[in-house]
Amino acid sequence: MPLMATLQFPFGPSIWNMRPCAIRMDSLSAHPTTYCGTRTSVLDMSKIKNHLLTRTLGVLAGVWLCSSLAITTVAWLVATARGTFGLAMLIACLFGLCGLAATLWLIDRRLLVPLRRLADHVRFEHDFGGTPREIPFDLSSRTDAEGLLARQLQKLIEASRNHNAALLEQTLNDPLTGLGNRRMLEKRLDILVPLSRRLSCTVSAMMIDVDHFKPFNDNYGHLAGDSCLVDIAGVLRDTFRRDTDVVVRLGGEEFLVLLINTGKEEAWALADAMRGMIQALGLPHEYSPVAPVVTVSVGVVTSPNGLLIDIDEMITYADQALYDCKAHGRNRVAARLIGADETSAEPIAAAEPTAQTSSG
Ligand SMILES: Nc1nc2c(ncn2[C@@H]2O[C@H](COP(=O)(O)OP(=O)(O)OP(=O)(O)O)[C@@H](O)[C@H]2O)c(=O)[nH]1
């Protein structure tokens, strides 16, 4: 509000173009911690506002005083010389108007035009999806209050960009394992679903569940459980490395992998290899009836030829395949195939684990 008040002089249409800038700068300082994250910047902003106000009023008063003195002198001289008071007053008024117009023009060129350009820049930068742009050099290199304002705004914009990027990172990642989370999955699906449809390619999803994780947690402790989840996430990251592979932790001890252009045999083979690698980690789990080490069960579902319509549907089918795994003793891979008629998803088989020999 203070800066807004500073700029509300009736100087013609260009003044009204300043409104967005005034509001934006005002809102920056009104929410310092959420927008720029520093209180120092707010102090600087208020200094700038005071500086601008003092300077504008100073320029106005100076120009007005000088022109009034000049006008009065000229009027007095003319009236004395010609003895015609009316003519003298007319000339004085003309001079006065010219002085006023010159003052307004100067203020517009020196103060308002740069501020208007700054407002345009801030408006552009406010769209954080855009490519970052430096503030125009002729503005930021100025040594006066406008230059200071430009540099401060650039700092605020950069701080805000970094802050937003960090927040985005946090909202898309699982803090424990560093894998993506459900929101990341949704974001990637926005790209992958249309792509798989356009290319009419197969899509496979895997639901991975740690076998008997509750007794592991209960007996070895929550920290050991966390460390186990991190190790499993590492295997997933190493196994599914293509740019289009999506690996997320859905929550708890459940992970989801989405593979574009991957048929059922390939998905099955990958899932089984990954299952073997997790078993080969050899994380002791003496409370598991399946094996003396940590193992996983994997439900795989494949949608042929871009039939992936809805991720929730894929997850439901993958869950059913996972249920098949559990019904057959865990530490294995089971797969389902979504046919043209998606309601008749049929189980392909529940694969005997190739690396199950050690599990007994
Ligand atoms: N350490 C740790 N444990 C978690 C986390 N999230 C969930 N859990 C634990 O994971 C366990 C999940 O237990 P259940 O859902 O019963 O699964 P389960 O024991 O693996 O049983 P099955 O899946 O049928 O083999 C619970 O003990 C949760 O407390 C986490 O972030 N860290």
The ligand as an SDF file (V2000), in Angstrom:
LIG
                    3D

 32 34  0  0  0  0  0  0  0  0999 V2000
   10.4110  -48.5780    8.8980 N   0  0  0  0  0  0  0  0  0  0  0  0
    9.3090  -48.2000    8.2800 C   0  0  0  0  0  0  0  0  0  0  0  0
    8.2150  -48.9810    8.3380 N   0  0  0  0  0  0  0  0  0  0  0  0
    7.1100  -48.6150    7.7020 C   0  0  0  0  0  0  0  0  0  0  0  0
    7.0640  -47.4350    6.9390 C   0  0  0  0  0  0  0  0  0  0  0  0
    5.8150  -47.3500    6.4070 N   0  0  0  0  0  0  0  0  0  0  0  0
    5.1380  -48.4210    6.8160 C   0  0  0  0  0  0  0  0  0  0  0  0
    5.9130  -49.2110    7.6050 N   0  0  0  0  0  0  0  0  0  0  0  0
    5.5800  -50.4610    8.2650 C   0  0  0  0  0  0  0  0  0  0  0  0
    5.3370  -51.4460    7.2840 O   0  0  0  0  0  0  0  0  0  0  0  0
    4.5520  -52.4810    7.9080 C   0  0  0  0  0  0  0  0  0  0  0  0
    3.5340  -52.9570    6.9150 C   0  0  0  0  0  0  0  0  0  0  0  0
    2.9140  -54.0720    7.4650 O   0  0  0  0  0  0  0  0  0  0  0  0
    1.8010  -54.8970    6.6860 P   0  0  0  0  0  0  0  0  0  0  0  0
    0.9890  -53.9730    5.8430 O   0  0  0  0  0  0  0  0  0  0  0  0
    1.0870  -55.7420    7.6910 O   0  0  0  0  0  0  0  0  0  0  0  0
    2.6050  -55.7720    5.6710 O   0  0  0  0  0  0  0  0  0  0  0  0
    3.5090  -57.0680    5.8640 P   0  0  0  0  0  0  0  0  0  0  0  0
    3.8340  -57.3530    7.2800 O   0  0  0  0  0  0  0  0  0  0  0  0
    4.6790  -56.8780    4.9640 O   0  0  0  0  0  0  0  0  0  0  0  0
    2.5930  -58.2040    5.3440 O   0  0  0  0  0  0  0  0  0  0  0  0
    2.5650  -58.7700    3.8500 P   0  0  0  0  0  0  0  0  0  0  0  0
    2.6690  -57.5790    2.9320 O   0  0  0  0  0  0  0  0  0  0  0  0
    1.2510  -59.4710    3.7350 O   0  0  0  0  0  0  0  0  0  0  0  0
    3.7190  -59.6720    3.7050 O   0  0  0  0  0  0  0  0  0  0  0  0
    3.9560  -51.8810    9.1610 C   0  0  0  0  0  0  0  0  0  0  0  0
    4.5870  -52.4500   10.2860 O   0  0  0  0  0  0  0  0  0  0  0  0
    4.3100  -50.4120    9.0800 C   0  0  0  0  0  0  0  0  0  0  0  0
    4.5780  -49.8380   10.3410 O   0  0  0  0  0  0  0  0  0  0  0  0
    8.2320  -46.6170    6.8890 C   0  0  0  0  0  0  0  0  0  0  0  0
    8.2840  -45.5790    6.2510 O   0  0  0  0  0  0  0  0  0  0  0  0
    9.3300  -47.0340    7.5630 N   0  0  0  0  0  0  0  0  0  0  0  0
  1  2  1  0
  2  3  2  0
  2 32  1  0
  3  4  1  0
  4  5  2  0
  4  8  1  0
  5  6  1  0
  5 30  1  0
  6  7  2  0
  7  8  1  0
  8  9  1  0
  9 10  1  0
  9 28  1  0
 10 11  1  0
 11 12  1  0
 11 26  1  0
 12 13  1  0
 13 14  1  0
 14 15  2  0
 14 16  1  0
 14 17  1  0
 17 18  1  0
 18 19  2  0
 18 20  1  0
 18 21  1  0
 21 22  1  0
 22 23  2  0
 22 24  1  0
 22 25  1  0
 26 27  1  0
 26 28  1  0
 28 29  1  0
 30 31  2  0
 30 32  1  0
M  END
$$$$
